[in-house]
Each structure stands twice: as C-alpha cells, then as structure tokens.
Amino acid sequence: IVEQLASSSSSCDLDMAAQVLKDAMESPTASGKTHAGLFDAALRKRLTTSLDHLLQSMKDRLAWLKGMPFTAIVTTNYDNLLEGVTPSSPRFAETARSILRE
C-alpha cells in the first residue's frame, strides 16, 4: 500500500503513506518495546535538502519568505529549507508558548 500511495502526486496520499510507515516503524515490538522517534530520524536523514539543487525561482521565494518579519512560520513541510524548532523537539512547547505570548 505504501508504494501505491507514494507513487501518487496527491499530498493526501503522500501524507497517508508517511503515516503508514511511521505507524509500522514505531509500533511496539513483540516484547513491548517501542522505537519512538525512529521514523522522524529516518525522515530527517532522507529529506535533507541542499539549496544548490533548487531552481532560482524557488531560491528567490525562500529568500523573500525568510525576509518577512514573521514571529513564526507554521508549515507542514518535511524538508529542512526553513530552519527552526520542530514539533518533535523537546523545545517545541517552550518555543510555541513564547511565540503566542508575543
């Protein structure tokens, strides 16, 4: 099912494929041990993106976005083109609270 979903260009299908993989990778083993964070670590390793491979128009959009005076940017992107604290980080709750107070 993952291969079928991943071959789609639909963001919904791709999200569903990621969820199926995450559930499979982090479900408890026969001994009851879980592998929390395994999926996030694997995804982070695979989705590291270099700006060198982007089209100039995408580089321009990122520069404009980074130049806007936002307190925070909330995104569902899984790449590393926008830096910051992610929900899997222990600092996420602290960061979210500070942003909401500003």
C-alpha positions as CSV (number, residue, x, y, z in Angstrom):
1,I,0.0,0.0,0.0
2,V,2.9,2.4,0.8
3,E,4.3,2.0,-2.7
4,Q,0.9,2.7,-4.3
5,L,0.3,5.8,-2.1
6,A,3.9,7.1,-2.6
7,S,3.6,6.9,-6.4
8,S,0.7,9.3,-6.3
9,S,1.2,13.1,-6.7
10,S,-1.6,13.8,-4.2
11,S,-0.3,15.4,-0.9
12,C,-3.1,13.5,0.9
13,D,-1.8,10.1,-0.4
14,L,1.8,11.0,0.4
15,D,0.8,12.0,3.9
16,M,-1.1,8.8,4.3
17,A,2.0,6.8,3.1
18,A,4.2,8.6,5.7
19,Q,1.7,7.8,8.4
20,V,1.5,4.1,7.5
21,L,5.4,4.0,7.6
22,K,5.5,5.8,10.9
23,D,3.0,3.5,12.5
24,A,4.9,0.5,11.2
25,M,8.3,1.8,12.3
26,E,7.2,2.9,15.8
27,S,4.7,0.2,16.8
28,P,5.7,-1.9,19.8
29,T,7.7,-5.0,19.2
30,A,6.7,-8.4,20.4
31,S,8.5,-7.6,23.7
32,G,6.5,-4.4,24.1
33,K,9.5,-2.2,23.3
34,T,8.8,0.9,21.2
35,H,11.1,2.8,18.8
36,A,9.7,6.3,19.3
37,G,11.5,8.8,17.1
38,L,12.8,6.2,14.7
39,F,10.6,7.5,11.9
40,D,11.4,11.2,12.5
41,A,15.1,10.4,12.4
42,A,14.9,8.4,9.2
43,L,12.7,11.0,7.5
44,R,15.0,13.9,8.6
45,K,18.0,12.0,7.1
46,R,16.3,11.3,3.8
47,L,14.8,14.8,3.4
48,T,17.9,16.9,3.9
49,T,17.8,19.3,1.0
50,S,20.5,21.3,-0.5
51,L,19.7,24.8,-1.8
52,D,22.2,24.1,-4.7
53,H,19.6,21.8,-6.4
54,L,16.7,24.3,-6.3
55,L,15.5,26.3,-9.2
56,Q,16.4,30.0,-9.0
57,S,12.7,30.9,-8.6
58,M,12.4,28.7,-5.5
59,K,15.6,30.2,-4.1
60,D,14.0,33.7,-4.6
61,R,10.8,32.6,-2.9
62,L,12.7,31.3,0.1
63,A,14.7,34.5,0.4
64,W,11.5,36.6,0.3
65,L,9.8,34.3,2.9
66,K,12.8,34.4,5.2
67,G,12.9,38.2,4.8
68,M,9.3,38.8,6.0
69,P,9.0,39.9,9.6
70,F,7.1,37.0,10.9
71,T,7.3,35.9,14.6
72,A,6.8,32.3,13.4
73,I,6.0,30.2,10.3
74,V,3.9,27.2,10.7
75,T,4.3,24.7,7.9
76,T,3.7,21.1,7.1
77,N,6.9,20.8,5.0
78,Y,9.1,17.9,5.9
79,D,12.3,19.3,4.3
80,N,14.9,21.5,6.0
81,L,14.6,24.6,3.8
82,L,13.1,26.6,6.6
83,E,15.0,26.2,9.9
84,G,13.5,26.2,13.3
85,V,12.2,24.1,16.1
86,T,10.1,21.2,15.0
87,P,7.2,19.5,17.0
88,S,9.5,16.5,17.7
89,S,11.9,18.8,19.5
90,P,11.9,19.0,23.3
91,R,12.0,22.8,22.9
92,F,8.9,23.0,20.8
93,A,6.4,23.6,23.6
94,E,8.6,26.4,25.0
95,T,9.0,28.0,21.6
96,A,5.3,27.8,20.8
97,R,4.4,29.4,24.2
98,S,6.9,32.3,23.6
99,I,5.5,32.9,20.1
100,L,1.9,33.0,21.3
101,R,2.8,35.5,24.1
102,E,4.4,38.0,21.7
